[in-house]
Amino acid sequence: MTVTVEYETKLDTKKRCVIRDSKYEYFHVTEYDNGRVILEPRVLVKPTEISRKTLRMMDKSVAHLKKGKSGKAIDLDSLRDKE
């Protein structure tokens, strides 16, 4: 691993830390009991976007259903809350 940037920073009055010139907007934070903090960049995907692979699988499933190829019905009554 190569270090590209190192700098000192401090928390502001609202307990925030500034990351300078970051290429990412979101991070996953892991804090350890020894004070070490690891920030891992995250790229969030819009929840309305569905991958091509998922769309293909859904199309295939619908085609199978239309042809009558389907599994047995699942009884979900056992999962209901008992009142």
C-alpha positions, 0 to 999 in steps of 0.5 A: 500500500502506498500513502498518497496523502497524510495530514493532521486534522482535529474535530471541530466544535460539532465533533466533525472532521474534514477530509481534504480534496476527497474523491469520495462523498461517503465513507464506512467508518470503523473505530477501534478501542485503541483510538484507531479510525479507518475510513473506507470509501463507499459509492452508493447506488440509487435504490431505484436502479436495478442491475442488468443481471437482476433484470435478466433474472426477473425476465427469466422468472416471469417467462418460466411462470408464464410457461407454467414452470413454477415451484410449489406454493409456500405456506406463510401462515406459520410466519404470522404473529399469533394474537 
